[in-house]
Amino acid sequence: MEGPSFLPYINIPYYDFIEDIEGSVARVPAGQKIKVVCAKENSAKFVCEQLLANGFTDVGYLEDGIVSWGNMLAPRRITPTDAPL
């Protein structure tokens, strides 16, 4: 995800949490704020539930998923209005 600063991230597929919860949870850094992102929100909610059930306390997810992030971005003209695009 683009933003004003770099956010460290790890990619653990949703299916890894389904097939190997313990192994997947072990890959997530403990003691840090965790934000889970997926395409439309449902997978992220599941992963957050698994993390909370396994001792994590500061977890959250992107509401409506990465789709909402993409829809939030809007083009803006950065040139004078009389200049061609």
C-alpha positions as a Markdown table, in Angstrom:
| # | Residue | x | y | z |
|---|---|---|---|---|
| 1 | Met | 0.0 | 0.0 | 0.0 |
| 2 | Glu | 1.3 | 3.4 | -0.9 |
| 3 | Gly | 1.5 | 6.0 | 1.8 |
| 4 | Pro | 3.6 | 8.9 | 3.2 |
| 5 | Ser | 5.9 | 6.5 | 5.0 |
| 6 | Phe | 7.0 | 2.9 | 4.6 |
| 7 | Leu | 5.1 | 0.3 | 6.6 |
| 8 | Pro | 6.9 | -3.0 | 7.2 |
| 9 | Tyr | 4.8 | -5.9 | 6.1 |
| 10 | Ile | 4.8 | -9.7 | 5.8 |
| 11 | Asn | 2.7 | -11.7 | 3.4 |
| 12 | Ile | 1.1 | -14.7 | 4.9 |
| 13 | Pro | -1.7 | -16.1 | 2.6 |
| 14 | Tyr | -5.1 | -16.5 | 4.1 |
| 15 | Tyr | -5.1 | -20.2 | 3.2 |
| 16 | Asp | -2.0 | -20.7 | 5.4 |
| 17 | Phe | -4.1 | -19.6 | 8.4 |
| 18 | Ile | -6.7 | -22.1 | 7.4 |
| 19 | Glu | -4.3 | -25.0 | 6.9 |
| 20 | Asp | -1.7 | -24.2 | 9.6 |
| 21 | Ile | -2.9 | -21.7 | 12.2 |
| 22 | Glu | -0.1 | -22.3 | 14.7 |
| 23 | Gly | 2.6 | -22.0 | 12.0 |
| 24 | Ser | 1.0 | -18.9 | 10.5 |
| 25 | Val | 0.6 | -17.2 | 13.9 |
| 26 | Ala | 4.3 | -17.9 | 14.7 |
| 27 | Arg | 5.3 | -15.9 | 11.7 |
| 28 | Val | 3.6 | -12.7 | 12.9 |
| 29 | Pro | 5.8 | -10.5 | 15.1 |
| 30 | Ala | 4.5 | -10.5 | 18.6 |
| 31 | Gly | 4.2 | -7.3 | 20.7 |
| 32 | Gln | 3.6 | -5.0 | 17.7 |
| 33 | Lys | 0.5 | -3.3 | 16.2 |
| 34 | Ile | -0.8 | -5.6 | 13.5 |
| 35 | Lys | -3.0 | -4.5 | 10.6 |
| 36 | Val | -4.3 | -7.1 | 8.3 |
| 37 | Val | -5.3 | -6.3 | 4.7 |
| 38 | Cys | -7.1 | -8.4 | 2.1 |
| 39 | Ala | -9.1 | -7.7 | -1.0 |
| 40 | Lys | -12.6 | -7.2 | 0.4 |
| 41 | Glu | -12.3 | -7.6 | 4.3 |
| 42 | Asn | -13.6 | -11.0 | 5.1 |
| 43 | Ser | -10.3 | -12.9 | 5.0 |
| 44 | Ala | -8.7 | -10.1 | 7.1 |
| 45 | Lys | -11.4 | -10.4 | 9.7 |
| 46 | Phe | -10.8 | -14.2 | 10.0 |
| 47 | Val | -7.0 | -13.7 | 10.4 |
| 48 | Cys | -7.6 | -11.0 | 13.1 |
| 49 | Glu | -9.9 | -13.4 | 14.9 |
| 50 | Gln | -7.2 | -16.1 | 14.8 |
| 51 | Leu | -4.5 | -13.7 | 16.0 |
| 52 | Leu | -6.7 | -12.5 | 18.9 |
| 53 | Ala | -7.5 | -16.1 | 19.9 |
| 54 | Asn | -3.7 | -16.7 | 20.0 |
| 55 | Gly | -2.7 | -14.0 | 22.3 |
| 56 | Phe | -2.4 | -10.9 | 20.1 |
| 57 | Thr | -4.0 | -7.8 | 21.6 |
| 58 | Asp | -3.5 | -4.9 | 19.1 |
| 59 | Val | -4.8 | -6.2 | 15.8 |
| 60 | Gly | -7.1 | -4.6 | 13.2 |
| 61 | Tyr | -8.0 | -4.7 | 9.5 |
| 62 | Leu | -8.7 | -2.4 | 6.7 |
| 63 | Glu | -12.5 | -1.9 | 6.6 |
| 64 | Asp | -13.8 | -3.0 | 3.2 |
| 65 | Gly | -10.4 | -4.3 | 2.1 |
| 66 | Ile | -7.8 | -3.0 | -0.4 |
| 67 | Val | -10.7 | -2.3 | -2.8 |
| 68 | Ser | -11.8 | 0.5 | -0.5 |
| 69 | Trp | -8.3 | 1.9 | -0.5 |
| 70 | Gly | -8.2 | 1.9 | -4.3 |
| 71 | Asn | -11.6 | 3.6 | -4.5 |
| 72 | Met | -10.5 | 6.3 | -2.0 |
| 73 | Leu | -7.8 | 7.5 | -4.3 |
| 74 | Ala | -9.0 | 10.2 | -6.7 |
| 75 | Pro | -7.1 | 11.9 | -9.5 |
| 76 | Arg | -6.2 | 15.5 | -8.8 |
| 77 | Arg | -5.0 | 18.1 | -11.3 |
| 78 | Ile | -1.5 | 19.3 | -10.3 |
| 79 | Thr | -1.1 | 21.7 | -13.2 |
| 80 | Pro | -2.9 | 25.0 | -13.9 |
| 81 | Thr | -6.4 | 24.4 | -15.2 |
| 82 | Asp | -5.5 | 25.9 | -18.6 |
| 83 | Ala | -2.6 | 23.5 | -19.2 |
| 84 | Pro | -3.3 | 20.4 | -21.2 |
| 85 | Leu | -3.2 | 17.1 | -19.4 |
